[in-house]
Amino acid sequence: MQKINRNVVLALLSLTSLVFLLFQLCYYKFYLSQKNGASFSKVRGSQSGQDSTRWHVVRKFLGLISSHNIPVYLIDPLILGLVDKDIEQIRSSPDGPSPECKYFCAPRDFTTFALLDKTWKHEVGLFRTAEKMGFQWLKIINKDPRLDGMDDLSGMEIPLHYIFKLASHAIHVVVFYERSGNFLWHGPLRLKQHMDRKFVPFRKLHFGRYPGAYEKPELLLVSIDDLKVQIPKNPSSFLEEMSHSRFLECRYREARAFFQLYPDDASLDAVEFRKKAKSLLHLSALTLNNLGVKFWLSSGTCLGWYRQCNIIPHSKDVDLGIFIRDYKADIIPAFQKAGLPLKHKFGKVEDSLELSFQGEGDVKLDIFFFYEEDDHIWNGGTQAKSGKKFKYLFPKFTLCWTEFVELKVHVPCETLQYVEANYGPEWKVPVKMWDWKSSPSNVQDNGVWPIDEWDNVIQIY
């Protein structure tokens, strides 16, 4: 009797264990998979598993933001690179270019979208809906640099990035803001101390390490892998812009410290000069941008931006730099057409080219052309009376964007090295008596122009 009872008990236990196991499998398949996105069915022609998961996470995210009327657009560099190769086919086909999941199933940890701040403000409802759909989310905030200035450094915190995670994939939403220079800006991704640094692999983010500056893109609604999404109309242009988008803020804190030591010149002459210089800089930027010529703030104009976030009133000119490889013969006639007559032309394209244009009143524009050597970069100078040549050496540098006098403009990313090369270690101390032939720390003699070339290399108007 005892033996029979023992067998029955064992059988019942085995049956109970089997039923419980089946219940767990069903629970995982029909509940957890829908909640956490851990397992998805195949999408048109794609591989199963991880590839399909990415597509389904993107689809869920697009459904989430659509339900809250949030107009995001795709800026993921990997996907845009794939899309760019098929852009004509994608534009012409309302149902997408192929039956296979080619784009959103590509291997990656994130899919990146952009959001214009002014188009959406109601985030609480979004987060609640996201959680109901199984998303985990993270919001990164930091100080709004647009509120910084000489009078106020407090600012306020604004959202810069959102991350939505589902299963093994994450959606990175980069928030873009309009700046006074009529461009879009996004901030860096800096985690607060209390945040989970293992939430996603943050180091792999494409839009996290540095702030960036972009032109306002024209958008195109397309169908990609059966998903309707907005993308930049010209993906290749956006990707090129992205590769050179790093942005530097003006150093208002350091500028305030500078003016505590050296009070700003608020005289009528200084105010008038800055007004004319700002106008000249805007006109010069417009002219060069229309020609497609890349330029940056150089010499005293660069020093003014870096040291005091303003134009130096006693400089009496605006200084720009251009790589000689970007020189175009249309530059002179374009400036003349813009109402800026040529004041002088020194040197030649092959050596020490320098142009100067006359702005309003006694404010002039100096354009220095830079030549690249193996280990340094230099621009030239010419003394008109003697034909003497000078060379100004700089360490190699790259270009970043900044905002200066309400203008989006380039400066050397390695600004301190650039300024120190030109003005020495005492660059923080204002110098009103400046001799361009001897004062710069990086100047050296470079010979003399042959007399028979003077008519070509020393032209004064």
Secondary structure as UniProt FT lines:
FT   HELIX           2..27
FT   HELIX           28..32
FT   HELIX           33..36
FT   TURN            44..45
FT   HELIX           50..67
FT   TURN            68..69
FT   STRAND          72..74
FT   HELIX           77..85
FT   HELIX           87..92
FT   TURN            94..95
FT   TURN            104..105
FT   STRAND          110..116
FT   HELIX           117..119
FT   HELIX           123..132
FT   TURN            133..134
FT   STRAND          136..143
FT   HELIX           145..147
FT   STRAND          157..166
FT   TURN            167..168
FT   STRAND          169..179
FT   TURN            180..182
FT   STRAND          183..186
FT   TURN            193..194
FT   TURN            197..198
FT   HELIX           202..204
FT   TURN            206..207
FT   STRAND          212..214
FT   STRAND          219..224
FT   TURN            225..226
FT   STRAND          227..232
FT   HELIX           235..243
FT   STRAND          246..247
FT   HELIX           252..261
FT   HELIX           268..291
FT   STRAND          296..297
FT   HELIX           299..308
FT   TURN            313..314
FT   STRAND          317..323
FT   HELIX           324..326
FT   TURN            329..330
FT   HELIX           331..337
FT   TURN            338..339
FT   STRAND          342..348
FT   TURN            349..350
FT   STRAND          351..358
FT   TURN            361..362
FT   STRAND          364..372
FT   STRAND          377..382
FT   TURN            384..386
FT   STRAND          388..394
FT   STRAND          399..403
FT   STRAND          408..412
FT   HELIX           415..423
FT   TURN            425..428
FT   TURN            436..438
FT   TURN            441..442
FT   STRAND          443..448
FT   HELIX           451..453
FT   HELIX           454..457
FT   STRAND          458..460
//
